[in-house]
Amino acid sequence: MRYFLIFGLLFFTASCINNGKIRMDDFKQGKFKTVLDDKETVSFATRNDSIQIEDFNGIKDTFNIKWLDQFEYVLTKRAPKTLLDSTPFYVKITSVKQDSYSFNAYYKGSNFKQKGKAYKLE
């Protein structure tokens, strides 16, 4: 009985430690709210491992998403209508909290840069 109690306490302690750990895979799918640093630009997205559907001011766009590593991914529009739409958009995660991450983003070959924060809603 004593060993069962010790094992139970060890198991409980180990499971509590894992619950506090941030898993980057948790950000690869789900529903997100993105707020840019200007605090006025807000969009909502639903993401799985390979597709992101984004809603910005009532306009929905679908992107292919390719993860380069745990902290960087590339978005490309599935049905581009302009040259800018066909340009890959790189997102680099710069810091992570339990249910959000900060990022820097840019179009490939451009000096245009954005900073913001993504909050996981689900």
C-alpha positions as CSV (number, residue, x, y, z in Angstrom):
1,M,0.0,0.0,0.0
2,R,2.8,2.4,0.8
3,Y,4.4,1.9,-2.6
4,F,1.1,2.5,-4.3
5,L,0.8,5.8,-2.4
6,I,4.4,6.9,-3.3
7,F,3.8,5.9,-7.0
8,G,0.6,7.9,-7.0
9,L,2.2,11.0,-5.6
10,L,5.1,10.8,-8.1
11,F,2.6,10.3,-11.0
12,F,0.5,13.3,-9.8
13,T,3.6,15.5,-9.4
14,A,4.9,14.6,-12.9
15,S,1.5,15.2,-14.5
16,C,1.3,18.7,-12.9
17,I,4.7,19.6,-14.3
18,N,3.7,18.6,-17.8
19,N,0.5,20.7,-17.7
20,G,2.6,23.8,-17.3
21,K,4.7,23.1,-20.3
22,I,4.0,25.0,-23.5
23,R,3.8,22.7,-26.5
24,M,4.4,24.5,-29.9
25,D,2.3,21.8,-31.6
26,D,-0.7,23.3,-29.9
27,F,-0.3,26.4,-32.1
28,K,-0.4,24.4,-35.3
29,Q,-4.1,24.0,-35.3
30,G,-7.2,25.6,-33.7
31,K,-8.9,29.0,-33.8
32,F,-6.9,32.2,-33.3
33,K,-7.4,35.9,-33.0
34,T,-4.5,38.0,-34.3
35,V,-3.9,41.6,-33.2
36,L,-1.2,43.7,-34.9
37,D,0.9,46.1,-32.9
38,D,-1.3,49.1,-34.0
39,K,-4.1,47.5,-31.9
40,E,-6.6,48.3,-34.6
41,T,-6.0,45.5,-37.1
42,V,-7.7,42.3,-35.9
43,S,-8.3,39.1,-37.8
44,F,-9.6,35.6,-36.9
45,A,-8.3,32.4,-38.3
46,T,-8.9,28.7,-38.2
47,R,-5.9,26.6,-38.8
48,N,-4.9,22.9,-39.2
49,D,-1.5,21.6,-40.1
50,S,-1.7,22.6,-43.8
51,I,-4.5,25.2,-44.3
52,Q,-5.4,28.5,-42.6
53,I,-8.7,30.2,-43.3
54,E,-8.6,33.8,-42.2
55,D,-11.4,36.3,-41.8
56,F,-10.5,40.0,-41.9
57,N,-13.3,42.5,-41.9
58,G,-15.8,39.9,-43.3
59,I,-13.5,38.8,-46.1
60,K,-12.3,35.2,-46.0
61,D,-9.0,34.0,-47.5
62,T,-7.6,30.5,-47.6
63,F,-3.9,30.0,-47.2
64,N,-1.6,27.0,-47.5
65,I,0.6,26.9,-44.4
66,K,4.0,25.3,-44.4
67,W,5.9,24.9,-41.1
68,L,9.6,25.5,-41.6
69,D,10.3,24.6,-37.9
70,Q,8.6,25.0,-34.5
71,F,8.8,28.8,-34.6
72,E,8.5,29.7,-38.3
73,Y,5.9,29.1,-41.0
74,V,5.0,30.4,-44.5
75,L,1.5,31.4,-45.7
76,T,0.7,31.4,-49.4
77,K,-2.8,32.2,-50.8
78,R,-4.5,29.3,-52.4
79,A,-6.2,31.5,-55.1
80,P,-4.0,34.6,-55.6
81,K,-5.5,37.4,-57.6
82,T,-2.6,39.7,-57.6
83,L,1.2,39.5,-57.6
84,L,1.2,40.5,-53.9
85,D,-1.3,37.7,-53.2
86,S,1.1,35.1,-54.7
87,T,4.0,36.3,-52.6
88,P,4.9,34.1,-49.7
89,F,4.2,35.6,-46.2
90,Y,6.8,34.5,-43.6
91,V,5.8,34.4,-39.9
92,K,8.5,34.1,-37.2
93,I,7.3,33.4,-33.7
94,T,9.4,35.5,-31.3
95,S,7.9,34.7,-27.9
96,V,5.4,32.3,-26.5
97,K,3.0,32.3,-23.5
98,Q,0.5,29.6,-22.5
99,D,-2.2,30.6,-25.0
100,S,-0.6,33.2,-27.2
101,Y,2.5,34.0,-29.2
102,S,4.2,37.2,-30.5
103,F,5.4,37.3,-34.1
104,N,7.3,39.2,-36.7
105,A,6.0,38.8,-40.3
106,Y,7.1,39.9,-43.8
107,Y,6.5,39.3,-47.5
108,K,9.4,37.5,-49.2
109,G,11.7,40.0,-50.9
110,S,10.0,43.0,-49.3
111,N,10.9,45.6,-46.6
112,F,7.3,45.5,-45.4
113,K,7.2,44.1,-41.8
114,Q,4.4,43.5,-39.3
115,K,4.5,42.7,-35.6
116,G,1.6,41.3,-33.6
117,K,0.3,38.7,-31.3
118,A,-1.9,35.7,-31.9
119,Y,-4.2,34.4,-29.2
120,K,-5.4,30.8,-29.3
121,L,-9.2,30.8,-28.8
122,E,-9.8,27.0,-29.1
